[in-house]
Each structure stands twice: as structure tokens, then as C-alpha cells.
């Protein structure tokens, strides 16, 4: 199952998907805040959101898993 990872270190500002959502490549799954800038994280794969690994307000490191798509 593809995992969508954080591309920067920051804080999860907003989660844009819910469990069970069907997404397509390019769908924004989360928005990270880093150095007062908001950075969208897009899916490279399509599928159904099966796991959300983070919560809003949580600090994450680069490459941390955010969402799993099945």
C-alpha cells in the first residue's frame, strides 16, 4: 500500500482527507506548516484512504508517514 510522507519537517496544520475517501493523483491530503509557510502535500497515487497516521497540530519530521492509500 502506498504511503504518503511529509516532504518537509513541520506541523500538521490541516488534514484534508478522511478514512474511506477515494482520492486521485494530485489530491491534497494534508497541509504542513513550516517556517510560517503552508505547504500542501499531494498524493502521487490514487486509491482509498485506509490509514491517517497523524493528527492536526502534530509535529512531523521529513519523510514521516501521513496517510496510507490502499
mmJSON file of the N, C-alpha and C atoms, coordinates in Angstrom:
{"data_MODEL":{"atom_site":{
"group_PDB":["ATOM","ATOM","ATOM","ATOM","ATOM","ATOM","ATOM","ATOM","ATOM","ATOM","ATOM","ATOM","ATOM","ATOM","ATOM","ATOM","ATOM","ATOM","ATOM","ATOM","ATOM","ATOM","ATOM","ATOM","ATOM","ATOM","ATOM","ATOM","ATOM","ATOM","ATOM","ATOM","ATOM","ATOM","ATOM","ATOM","ATOM","ATOM","ATOM","ATOM","ATOM","ATOM","ATOM","ATOM","ATOM","ATOM","ATOM","ATOM","ATOM","ATOM","ATOM","ATOM","ATOM","ATOM","ATOM","ATOM","ATOM","ATOM","ATOM","ATOM","ATOM","ATOM","ATOM","ATOM","ATOM","ATOM","ATOM","ATOM","ATOM","ATOM","ATOM","ATOM","ATOM","ATOM","ATOM","ATOM","ATOM","ATOM","ATOM","ATOM","ATOM","ATOM","ATOM","ATOM","ATOM","ATOM","ATOM","ATOM","ATOM","ATOM","ATOM","ATOM","ATOM","ATOM","ATOM","ATOM","ATOM","ATOM","ATOM","ATOM","ATOM","ATOM","ATOM","ATOM","ATOM","ATOM","ATOM","ATOM","ATOM","ATOM","ATOM","ATOM","ATOM","ATOM","ATOM","ATOM","ATOM","ATOM","ATOM","ATOM","ATOM","ATOM","ATOM","ATOM","ATOM","ATOM","ATOM","ATOM","ATOM","ATOM","ATOM","ATOM","ATOM","ATOM","ATOM","ATOM","ATOM","ATOM","ATOM","ATOM","ATOM","ATOM","ATOM","ATOM","ATOM","ATOM","ATOM","ATOM","ATOM","ATOM","ATOM","ATOM","ATOM","ATOM","ATOM","ATOM","ATOM","ATOM","ATOM","ATOM","ATOM","ATOM","ATOM","ATOM","ATOM","ATOM","ATOM","ATOM","ATOM","ATOM","ATOM","ATOM","ATOM","ATOM","ATOM","ATOM","ATOM","ATOM","ATOM","ATOM","ATOM","ATOM","ATOM","ATOM","ATOM","ATOM","ATOM","ATOM","ATOM","ATOM","ATOM","ATOM","ATOM","ATOM","ATOM","ATOM","ATOM","ATOM","ATOM","ATOM","ATOM","ATOM","ATOM","ATOM","ATOM","ATOM","ATOM","ATOM","ATOM","ATOM"],
"id":[1,2,3,4,5,6,7,8,9,10,11,12,13,14,15,16,17,18,19,20,21,22,23,24,25,26,27,28,29,30,31,32,33,34,35,36,37,38,39,40,41,42,43,44,45,46,47,48,49,50,51,52,53,54,55,56,57,58,59,60,61,62,63,64,65,66,67,68,69,70,71,72,73,74,75,76,77,78,79,80,81,82,83,84,85,86,87,88,89,90,91,92,93,94,95,96,97,98,99,100,101,102,103,104,105,106,107,108,109,110,111,112,113,114,115,116,117,118,119,120,121,122,123,124,125,126,127,128,129,130,131,132,133,134,135,136,137,138,139,140,141,142,143,144,145,146,147,148,149,150,151,152,153,154,155,156,157,158,159,160,161,162,163,164,165,166,167,168,169,170,171,172,173,174,175,176,177,178,179,180,181,182,183,184,185,186,187,188,189,190,191,192,193,194,195,196,197,198,199,200,201,202,203,204,205,206,207,208,209,210],
"type_symbol":["N","C","C","N","C","C","N","C","C","N","C","C","N","C","C","N","C","C","N","C","C","N","C","C","N","C","C","N","C","C","N","C","C","N","C","C","N","C","C","N","C","C","N","C","C","N","C","C","N","C","C","N","C","C","N","C","C","N","C","C","N","C","C","N","C","C","N","C","C","N","C","C","N","C","C","N","C","C","N","C","C","N","C","C","N","C","C","N","C","C","N","C","C","N","C","C","N","C","C","N","C","C","N","C","C","N","C","C","N","C","C","N","C","C","N","C","C","N","C","C","N","C","C","N","C","C","N","C","C","N","C","C","N","C","C","N","C","C","N","C","C","N","C","C","N","C","C","N","C","C","N","C","C","N","C","C","N","C","C","N","C","C","N","C","C","N","C","C","N","C","C","N","C","C","N","C","C","N","C","C","N","C","C","N","C","C","N","C","C","N","C","C","N","C","C","N","C","C","N","C","C","N","C","C","N","C","C","N","C","C"],
"label_atom_id":["N","CA","C","N","CA","C","N","CA","C","N","CA","C","N","CA","C","N","CA","C","N","CA","C","N","CA","C","N","CA","C","N","CA","C","N","CA","C","N","CA","C","N","CA","C","N","CA","C","N","CA","C","N","CA","C","N","CA","C","N","CA","C","N","CA","C","N","CA","C","N","CA","C","N","CA","C","N","CA","C","N","CA","C","N","CA","C","N","CA","C","N","CA","C","N","CA","C","N","CA","C","N","CA","C","N","CA","C","N","CA","C","N","CA","C","N","CA","C","N","CA","C","N","CA","C","N","CA","C","N","CA","C","N","CA","C","N","CA","C","N","CA","C","N","CA","C","N","CA","C","N","CA","C","N","CA","C","N","CA","C","N","CA","C","N","CA","C","N","CA","C","N","CA","C","N","CA","C","N","CA","C","N","CA","C","N","CA","C","N","CA","C","N","CA","C","N","CA","C","N","CA","C","N","CA","C","N","CA","C","N","CA","C","N","CA","C","N","CA","C","N","CA","C","N","CA","C","N","CA","C","N","CA","C","N","CA","C","N","CA","C","N","CA","C"],
"label_alt_id":[null,null,null,null,null,null,null,null,null,null,null,null,null,null,null,null,null,null,null,null,null,null,null,null,null,null,null,null,null,null,null,null,null,null,null,null,null,null,null,null,null,null,null,null,null,null,null,null,null,null,null,null,null,null,null,null,null,null,null,null,null,null,null,null,null,null,null,null,null,null,null,null,null,null,null,null,null,null,null,null,null,null,null,null,null,null,null,null,null,null,null,null,null,null,null,null,null,null,null,null,null,null,null,null,null,null,null,null,null,null,null,null,null,null,null,null,null,null,null,null,null,null,null,null,null,null,null,null,null,null,null,null,null,null,null,null,null,null,null,null,null,null,null,null,null,null,null,null,null,null,null,null,null,null,null,null,null,null,null,null,null,null,null,null,null,null,null,null,null,null,null,null,null,null,null,null,null,null,null,null,null,null,null,null,null,null,null,null,null,null,null,null,null,null,null,null,null,null,null,null,null,null,null,null,null,null,null,null,null,null],
"label_comp_id":["UNK","UNK","UNK","UNK","UNK","UNK","UNK","UNK","UNK","UNK","UNK","UNK","UNK","UNK","UNK","UNK","UNK","UNK","UNK","UNK","UNK","UNK","UNK","UNK","UNK","UNK","UNK","UNK","UNK","UNK","UNK","UNK","UNK","UNK","UNK","UNK","UNK","UNK","UNK","UNK","UNK","UNK","UNK","UNK","UNK","UNK","UNK","UNK","UNK","UNK","UNK","UNK","UNK","UNK","UNK","UNK","UNK","UNK","UNK","UNK","UNK","UNK","UNK","UNK","UNK","UNK","UNK","UNK","UNK","UNK","UNK","UNK","UNK","UNK","UNK","UNK","UNK","UNK","UNK","UNK","UNK","UNK","UNK","UNK","UNK","UNK","UNK","UNK","UNK","UNK","UNK","UNK","UNK","UNK","UNK","UNK","UNK","UNK","UNK","UNK","UNK","UNK","UNK","UNK","UNK","UNK","UNK","UNK","UNK","UNK","UNK","UNK","UNK","UNK","UNK","UNK","UNK","UNK","UNK","UNK","UNK","UNK","UNK","UNK","UNK","UNK","UNK","UNK","UNK","UNK","UNK","UNK","UNK","UNK","UNK","UNK","UNK","UNK","UNK","UNK","UNK","UNK","UNK","UNK","UNK","UNK","UNK","UNK","UNK","UNK","UNK","UNK","UNK","UNK","UNK","UNK","UNK","UNK","UNK","UNK","UNK","UNK","UNK","UNK","UNK","UNK","UNK","UNK","UNK","UNK","UNK","UNK","UNK","UNK","UNK","UNK","UNK","UNK","UNK","UNK","UNK","UNK","UNK","UNK","UNK","UNK","UNK","UNK","UNK","UNK","UNK","UNK","UNK","UNK","UNK","UNK","UNK","UNK","UNK","UNK","UNK","UNK","UNK","UNK","UNK","UNK","UNK","UNK","UNK","UNK"],
"label_asym_id":["A","A","A","A","A","A","A","A","A","A","A","A","A","A","A","A","A","A","A","A","A","A","A","A","A","A","A","A","A","A","A","A","A","A","A","A","A","A","A","A","A","A","A","A","A","A","A","A","A","A","A","A","A","A","A","A","A","A","A","A","A","A","A","A","A","A","A","A","A","A","A","A","A","A","A","A","A","A","A","A","A","A","A","A","A","A","A","A","A","A","A","A","A","A","A","A","A","A","A","A","A","A","A","A","A","A","A","A","A","A","A","A","A","A","A","A","A","A","A","A","A","A","A","A","A","A","A","A","A","A","A","A","A","A","A","A","A","A","A","A","A","A","A","A","A","A","A","A","A","A","A","A","A","A","A","A","A","A","A","A","A","A","A","A","A","A","A","A","A","A","A","A","A","A","A","A","A","A","A","A","A","A","A","A","A","A","A","A","A","A","A","A","A","A","A","A","A","A","A","A","A","A","A","A","A","A","A","A","A","A"],
"label_entity_id":["1","1","1","1","1","1","1","1","1","1","1","1","1","1","1","1","1","1","1","1","1","1","1","1","1","1","1","1","1","1","1","1","1","1","1","1","1","1","1","1","1","1","1","1","1","1","1","1","1","1","1","1","1","1","1","1","1","1","1","1","1","1","1","1","1","1","1","1","1","1","1","1","1","1","1","1","1","1","1","1","1","1","1","1","1","1","1","1","1","1","1","1","1","1","1","1","1","1","1","1","1","1","1","1","1","1","1","1","1","1","1","1","1","1","1","1","1","1","1","1","1","1","1","1","1","1","1","1","1","1","1","1","1","1","1","1","1","1","1","1","1","1","1","1","1","1","1","1","1","1","1","1","1","1","1","1","1","1","1","1","1","1","1","1","1","1","1","1","1","1","1","1","1","1","1","1","1","1","1","1","1","1","1","1","1","1","1","1","1","1","1","1","1","1","1","1","1","1","1","1","1","1","1","1","1","1","1","1","1","1"],
"label_seq_id":[1,1,1,2,2,2,3,3,3,4,4,4,5,5,5,6,6,6,7,7,7,8,8,8,9,9,9,10,10,10,11,11,11,12,12,12,13,13,13,14,14,14,15,15,15,16,16,16,17,17,17,18,18,18,19,19,19,20,20,20,21,21,21,22,22,22,23,23,23,24,24,24,25,25,25,26,26,26,27,27,27,28,28,28,29,29,29,30,30,30,31,31,31,32,32,32,33,33,33,34,34,34,35,35,35,36,36,36,37,37,37,38,38,38,39,39,39,40,40,40,41,41,41,42,42,42,43,43,43,44,44,44,45,45,45,46,46,46,47,47,47,48,48,48,49,49,49,50,50,50,51,51,51,52,52,52,53,53,53,54,54,54,55,55,55,56,56,56,57,57,57,58,58,58,59,59,59,60,60,60,61,61,61,62,62,62,63,63,63,64,64,64,65,65,65,66,66,66,67,67,67,68,68,68,69,69,69,70,70,70],
"pdbx_PDB_ins_code":[null,null,null,null,null,null,null,null,null,null,null,null,null,null,null,null,null,null,null,null,null,null,null,null,null,null,null,null,null,null,null,null,null,null,null,null,null,null,null,null,null,null,null,null,null,null,null,null,null,null,null,null,null,null,null,null,null,null,null,null,null,null,null,null,null,null,null,null,null,null,null,null,null,null,null,null,null,null,null,null,null,null,null,null,null,null,null,null,null,null,null,null,null,null,null,null,null,null,null,null,null,null,null,null,null,null,null,null,null,null,null,null,null,null,null,null,null,null,null,null,null,null,null,null,null,null,null,null,null,null,null,null,null,null,null,null,null,null,null,null,null,null,null,null,null,null,null,null,null,null,null,null,null,null,null,null,null,null,null,null,null,null,null,null,null,null,null,null,null,null,null,null,null,null,null,null,null,null,null,null,null,null,null,null,null,null,null,null,null,null,null,null,null,null,null,null,null,null,null,null,null,null,null,null,null,null,null,null,null,null],
"Cartn_x":[0.842,0.0,0.882,0.6,1.397,1.185,2.275,2.236,2.654,1.882,2.217,2.952,4.182,5.057,5.176,5.558,5.839,7.086,7.044,8.21,9.078,8.618,9.381,9.12,9.975,9.732,8.813,7.789,6.866,5.758,4.65,3.479,2.31,1.53,0.338,-0.681,-0.9,-1.821,-3.256,-3.467,-4.81,-4.732,-5.626,-5.765,-6.949,-6.73,-7.747,-8.577,-8.25,-8.983,-9.503,-10.451,-10.985,-10.784,-10.848,-10.785,-11.899,-11.56,-12.537,-12.674,-12.069,-12.132,-11.418,-11.987,-11.333,-10.638,-9.327,-8.537,-7.856,-7.429,-6.731,-5.347,-4.435,-3.133,-3.313,-2.565,-2.657,-3.587,-4.331,-5.221,-4.393,-4.717,-4.043,-4.585,-3.694,-4.122,-3.9,-2.931,-2.642,-1.924,-1.96,-1.2,-0.265,1.016,2.023,2.408,2.708,3.195,4.653,5.488,6.908,7.412,8.054,8.594,7.515,6.303,5.163,4.651,5.005,4.501,3.665,2.581,1.731,2.114,2.406,2.851,1.886,1.184,0.286,1.084,0.556,1.14,0.143,0.583,-0.292,0.008,-1.024,-0.868,-0.281,0.641,1.159,0.384,-0.428,-1.187,-2.678,-3.486,-4.919,-5.312,-6.474,-6.96,-7.854,-8.02,-8.859,-7.984,-8.275,-7.524,-7.85,-6.822,-7.028,-6.505,-5.479,-4.915,-4.507,-4.827,-4.299,-3.377,-2.089,-1.067,-0.853,-1.39,-1.101,-2.403,-2.269,-3.416,-3.033,-4.034,-3.766,-3.045,-2.035,-1.24,-0.006,0.106,1.23,2.483,3.62,4.901,5.358,5.882,6.381,7.748,8.538,9.831,9.676,10.644,10.66,10.593,9.83,9.618,8.719,8.119,7.187,5.927,5.349,4.122,2.947,2.165,0.975,-0.292,-0.384,-1.584,-1.191,-1.933,-1.761,-2.958,-2.683,-3.707,-3.706,-4.899,-4.987,-5.751],
"Cartn_y":[-1.184,0.0,1.241,2.179,3.407,4.27,4.807,5.715,7.1,8.103,9.486,10.071,10.528,11.019,12.539,13.102,14.534,14.842,15.904,16.286,17.325,17.8,18.755,18.47,19.002,18.971,20.136,19.869,20.94,20.442,21.158,20.827,20.559,19.525,19.24,20.337,21.205,22.319,21.861,21.05,20.582,19.253,18.335,17.084,17.259,17.047,17.332,16.114,14.928,13.709,12.997,12.074,11.242,9.785,8.904,7.478,7.115,6.318,5.883,6.788,7.992,8.878,8.233,8.375,7.932,9.148,9.025,10.156,9.784,10.798,10.628,11.247,10.912,11.574,13.089,13.792,15.246,15.765,14.868,15.288,15.751,16.907,17.389,16.59,15.885,15.068,15.774,16.677,17.409,18.7,19.626,20.87,20.953,21.113,21.245,22.71,23.107,24.459,24.362,25.127,25.156,26.573,27.13,28.488,29.486,29.341,30.22,30.164,29.087,28.88,27.609,27.62,26.441,25.703,24.405,23.58,22.411,22.351,21.218,19.95,18.815,17.511,16.791,16.471,15.84,14.358,13.599,12.175,11.949,11.014,10.619,9.431,8.805,7.609,7.875,7.133,7.147,5.954,6.014,4.899,5.384,4.526,4.815,5.047,6.089,6.385,5.298,4.537,3.438,3.739,4.609,4.965,6.428,7.15,8.505,8.394,8.635,8.394,9.57,10.735,11.946,12.642,13.624,14.453,15.918,16.759,18.188,18.718,19.538,20.099,19.279,18.094,17.21,17.646,17.632,17.91,16.65,16.824,15.694,16.028,14.989,15.134,14.837,15.259,14.929,13.407,12.938,11.512,10.779,11.473,10.827,10.438,9.257,8.855,9.721,10.169,10.967,10.166,9.572,8.86,7.617,6.536,5.333,5.2,4.884,4.725,3.268,2.65,1.259,1.091],
"Cartn_z":[0.0,0.0,0.0,-0.875,-0.914,0.331,0.829,1.977,1.489,1.869,1.525,2.707,2.459,3.521,3.485,4.62,4.704,3.879,3.113,2.308,3.015,4.163,4.974,6.446,7.308,8.743,9.082,9.877,10.229,11.138,11.121,11.928,10.989,11.302,10.5,10.802,9.837,10.01,9.776,8.716,8.409,7.663,8.008,7.274,6.343,5.051,4.038,3.628,4.164,3.787,5.029,4.802,5.88,5.501,6.49,6.206,5.233,4.242,3.258,2.055,2.095,0.932,-0.248,-1.427,-2.66,-3.246,-3.446,-3.937,-5.254,-5.958,-7.226,-7.105,-8.023,-8.003,-8.047,-7.213,-7.149,-6.078,-5.421,-4.34,-3.142,-2.581,-1.375,-0.195,0.51,1.647,2.976,3.025,4.263,3.914,4.857,4.717,5.912,5.62,6.672,6.807,8.029,8.28,8.698,8.012,8.334,8.098,9.079,8.997,8.543,9.129,8.887,7.447,6.733,5.377,5.36,4.608,4.48,3.206,3.348,2.229,2.034,0.894,0.656,0.344,0.788,0.48,-0.414,-1.635,-2.613,-2.741,-3.064,-3.305,-4.693,-4.789,-6.097,-6.64,-5.795,-6.161,-5.96,-6.667,-6.435,-5.577,-4.975,-4.17,-3.047,-2.061,-0.901,0.324,1.079,2.298,3.331,3.74,4.679,6.081,6.178,7.484,7.453,8.512,8.722,9.927,9.698,10.716,11.675,11.356,12.134,12.524,13.393,13.758,13.583,13.452,13.291,14.531,14.303,15.389,15.728,15.157,15.452,14.687,15.355,14.701,13.979,12.758,11.981,11.401,11.205,10.542,9.057,8.282,6.863,6.701,5.743,5.436,6.438,7.393,8.321,7.558,7.846,7.16,7.585,6.605,6.881,6.64,5.448,5.03,4.243,4.435,3.62,2.7,1.437,0.409,-0.029,-0.083,-0.495,-1.769],
"occupancy":[1.0,1.0,1.0,1.0,1.0,1.0,1.0,1.0,1.0,1.0,1.0,1.0,1.0,1.0,1.0,1.0,1.0,1.0,1.0,1.0,1.0,1.0,1.0,1.0,1.0,1.0,1.0,1.0,1.0,1.0,1.0,1.0,1.0,1.0,1.0,1.0,1.0,1.0,1.0,1.0,1.0,1.0,1.0,1.0,1.0,1.0,1.0,1.0,1.0,1.0,1.0,1.0,1.0,1.0,1.0,1.0,1.0,1.0,1.0,1.0,1.0,1.0,1.0,1.0,1.0,1.0,1.0,1.0,1.0,1.0,1.0,1.0,1.0,1.0,1.0,1.0,1.0,1.0,1.0,1.0,1.0,1.0,1.0,1.0,1.0,1.0,1.0,1.0,1.0,1.0,1.0,1.0,1.0,1.0,1.0,1.0,1.0,1.0,1.0,1.0,1.0,1.0,1.0,1.0,1.0,1.0,1.0,1.0,1.0,1.0,1.0,1.0,1.0,1.0,1.0,1.0,1.0,1.0,1.0,1.0,1.0,1.0,1.0,1.0,1.0,1.0,1.0,1.0,1.0,1.0,1.0,1.0,1.0,1.0,1.0,1.0,1.0,1.0,1.0,1.0,1.0,1.0,1.0,1.0,1.0,1.0,1.0,1.0,1.0,1.0,1.0,1.0,1.0,1.0,1.0,1.0,1.0,1.0,1.0,1.0,1.0,1.0,1.0,1.0,1.0,1.0,1.0,1.0,1.0,1.0,1.0,1.0,1.0,1.0,1.0,1.0,1.0,1.0,1.0,1.0,1.0,1.0,1.0,1.0,1.0,1.0,1.0,1.0,1.0,1.0,1.0,1.0,1.0,1.0,1.0,1.0,1.0,1.0,1.0,1.0,1.0,1.0,1.0,1.0,1.0,1.0,1.0,1.0,1.0,1.0],
"B_iso_or_equiv":[0.0,0.0,0.0,0.0,0.0,0.0,0.0,0.0,0.0,0.0,0.0,0.0,0.0,0.0,0.0,0.0,0.0,0.0,0.0,0.0,0.0,0.0,0.0,0.0,0.0,0.0,0.0,0.0,0.0,0.0,0.0,0.0,0.0,0.0,0.0,0.0,0.0,0.0,0.0,0.0,0.0,0.0,0.0,0.0,0.0,0.0,0.0,0.0,0.0,0.0,0.0,0.0,0.0,0.0,0.0,0.0,0.0,0.0,0.0,0.0,0.0,0.0,0.0,0.0,0.0,0.0,0.0,0.0,0.0,0.0,0.0,0.0,0.0,0.0,0.0,0.0,0.0,0.0,0.0,0.0,0.0,0.0,0.0,0.0,0.0,0.0,0.0,0.0,0.0,0.0,0.0,0.0,0.0,0.0,0.0,0.0,0.0,0.0,0.0,0.0,0.0,0.0,0.0,0.0,0.0,0.0,0.0,0.0,0.0,0.0,0.0,0.0,0.0,0.0,0.0,0.0,0.0,0.0,0.0,0.0,0.0,0.0,0.0,0.0,0.0,0.0,0.0,0.0,0.0,0.0,0.0,0.0,0.0,0.0,0.0,0.0,0.0,0.0,0.0,0.0,0.0,0.0,0.0,0.0,0.0,0.0,0.0,0.0,0.0,0.0,0.0,0.0,0.0,0.0,0.0,0.0,0.0,0.0,0.0,0.0,0.0,0.0,0.0,0.0,0.0,0.0,0.0,0.0,0.0,0.0,0.0,0.0,0.0,0.0,0.0,0.0,0.0,0.0,0.0,0.0,0.0,0.0,0.0,0.0,0.0,0.0,0.0,0.0,0.0,0.0,0.0,0.0,0.0,0.0,0.0,0.0,0.0,0.0,0.0,0.0,0.0,0.0,0.0,0.0,0.0,0.0,0.0,0.0,0.0,0.0],
"pdbx_formal_charge":[null,null,null,null,null,null,null,null,null,null,null,null,null,null,null,null,null,null,null,null,null,null,null,null,null,null,null,null,null,null,null,null,null,null,null,null,null,null,null,null,null,null,null,null,null,null,null,null,null,null,null,null,null,null,null,null,null,null,null,null,null,null,null,null,null,null,null,null,null,null,null,null,null,null,null,null,null,null,null,null,null,null,null,null,null,null,null,null,null,null,null,null,null,null,null,null,null,null,null,null,null,null,null,null,null,null,null,null,null,null,null,null,null,null,null,null,null,null,null,null,null,null,null,null,null,null,null,null,null,null,null,null,null,null,null,null,null,null,null,null,null,null,null,null,null,null,null,null,null,null,null,null,null,null,null,null,null,null,null,null,null,null,null,null,null,null,null,null,null,null,null,null,null,null,null,null,null,null,null,null,null,null,null,null,null,null,null,null,null,null,null,null,null,null,null,null,null,null,null,null,null,null,null,null,null,null,null,null,null,null],
"auth_seq_id":[1,1,1,2,2,2,3,3,3,4,4,4,5,5,5,6,6,6,7,7,7,8,8,8,9,9,9,10,10,10,11,11,11,12,12,12,13,13,13,14,14,14,15,15,15,16,16,16,17,17,17,18,18,18,19,19,19,20,20,20,21,21,21,22,22,22,23,23,23,24,24,24,25,25,25,26,26,26,27,27,27,28,28,28,29,29,29,30,30,30,31,31,31,32,32,32,33,33,33,34,34,34,35,35,35,36,36,36,37,37,37,38,38,38,39,39,39,40,40,40,41,41,41,42,42,42,43,43,43,44,44,44,45,45,45,46,46,46,47,47,47,48,48,48,49,49,49,50,50,50,51,51,51,52,52,52,53,53,53,54,54,54,55,55,55,56,56,56,57,57,57,58,58,58,59,59,59,60,60,60,61,61,61,62,62,62,63,63,63,64,64,64,65,65,65,66,66,66,67,67,67,68,68,68,69,69,69,70,70,70],
"auth_comp_id":["UNK","UNK","UNK","UNK","UNK","UNK","UNK","UNK","UNK","UNK","UNK","UNK","UNK","UNK","UNK","UNK","UNK","UNK","UNK","UNK","UNK","UNK","UNK","UNK","UNK","UNK","UNK","UNK","UNK","UNK","UNK","UNK","UNK","UNK","UNK","UNK","UNK","UNK","UNK","UNK","UNK","UNK","UNK","UNK","UNK","UNK","UNK","UNK","UNK","UNK","UNK","UNK","UNK","UNK","UNK","UNK","UNK","UNK","UNK","UNK","UNK","UNK","UNK","UNK","UNK","UNK","UNK","UNK","UNK","UNK","UNK","UNK","UNK","UNK","UNK","UNK","UNK","UNK","UNK","UNK","UNK","UNK","UNK","UNK","UNK","UNK","UNK","UNK","UNK","UNK","UNK","UNK","UNK","UNK","UNK","UNK","UNK","UNK","UNK","UNK","UNK","UNK","UNK","UNK","UNK","UNK","UNK","UNK","UNK","UNK","UNK","UNK","UNK","UNK","UNK","UNK","UNK","UNK","UNK","UNK","UNK","UNK","UNK","UNK","UNK","UNK","UNK","UNK","UNK","UNK","UNK","UNK","UNK","UNK","UNK","UNK","UNK","UNK","UNK","UNK","UNK","UNK","UNK","UNK","UNK","UNK","UNK","UNK","UNK","UNK","UNK","UNK","UNK","UNK","UNK","UNK","UNK","UNK","UNK","UNK","UNK","UNK","UNK","UNK","UNK","UNK","UNK","UNK","UNK","UNK","UNK","UNK","UNK","UNK","UNK","UNK","UNK","UNK","UNK","UNK","UNK","UNK","UNK","UNK","UNK","UNK","UNK","UNK","UNK","UNK","UNK","UNK","UNK","UNK","UNK","UNK","UNK","UNK","UNK","UNK","UNK","UNK","UNK","UNK","UNK","UNK","UNK","UNK","UNK","UNK"],
"auth_asym_id":["A","A","A","A","A","A","A","A","A","A","A","A","A","A","A","A","A","A","A","A","A","A","A","A","A","A","A","A","A","A","A","A","A","A","A","A","A","A","A","A","A","A","A","A","A","A","A","A","A","A","A","A","A","A","A","A","A","A","A","A","A","A","A","A","A","A","A","A","A","A","A","A","A","A","A","A","A","A","A","A","A","A","A","A","A","A","A","A","A","A","A","A","A","A","A","A","A","A","A","A","A","A","A","A","A","A","A","A","A","A","A","A","A","A","A","A","A","A","A","A","A","A","A","A","A","A","A","A","A","A","A","A","A","A","A","A","A","A","A","A","A","A","A","A","A","A","A","A","A","A","A","A","A","A","A","A","A","A","A","A","A","A","A","A","A","A","A","A","A","A","A","A","A","A","A","A","A","A","A","A","A","A","A","A","A","A","A","A","A","A","A","A","A","A","A","A","A","A","A","A","A","A","A","A","A","A","A","A","A","A"],
"auth_atom_id":["N","CA","C","N","CA","C","N","CA","C","N","CA","C","N","CA","C","N","CA","C","N","CA","C","N","CA","C","N","CA","C","N","CA","C","N","CA","C","N","CA","C","N","CA","C","N","CA","C","N","CA","C","N","CA","C","N","CA","C","N","CA","C","N","CA","C","N","CA","C","N","CA","C","N","CA","C","N","CA","C","N","CA","C","N","CA","C","N","CA","C","N","CA","C","N","CA","C","N","CA","C","N","CA","C","N","CA","C","N","CA","C","N","CA","C","N","CA","C","N","CA","C","N","CA","C","N","CA","C","N","CA","C","N","CA","C","N","CA","C","N","CA","C","N","CA","C","N","CA","C","N","CA","C","N","CA","C","N","CA","C","N","CA","C","N","CA","C","N","CA","C","N","CA","C","N","CA","C","N","CA","C","N","CA","C","N","CA","C","N","CA","C","N","CA","C","N","CA","C","N","CA","C","N","CA","C","N","CA","C","N","CA","C","N","CA","C","N","CA","C","N","CA","C","N","CA","C","N","CA","C","N","CA","C","N","CA","C","N","CA","C","N","CA","C"],
"pdbx_PDB_model_num":[1,1,1,1,1,1,1,1,1,1,1,1,1,1,1,1,1,1,1,1,1,1,1,1,1,1,1,1,1,1,1,1,1,1,1,1,1,1,1,1,1,1,1,1,1,1,1,1,1,1,1,1,1,1,1,1,1,1,1,1,1,1,1,1,1,1,1,1,1,1,1,1,1,1,1,1,1,1,1,1,1,1,1,1,1,1,1,1,1,1,1,1,1,1,1,1,1,1,1,1,1,1,1,1,1,1,1,1,1,1,1,1,1,1,1,1,1,1,1,1,1,1,1,1,1,1,1,1,1,1,1,1,1,1,1,1,1,1,1,1,1,1,1,1,1,1,1,1,1,1,1,1,1,1,1,1,1,1,1,1,1,1,1,1,1,1,1,1,1,1,1,1,1,1,1,1,1,1,1,1,1,1,1,1,1,1,1,1,1,1,1,1,1,1,1,1,1,1,1,1,1,1,1,1,1,1,1,1,1,1]
}}}
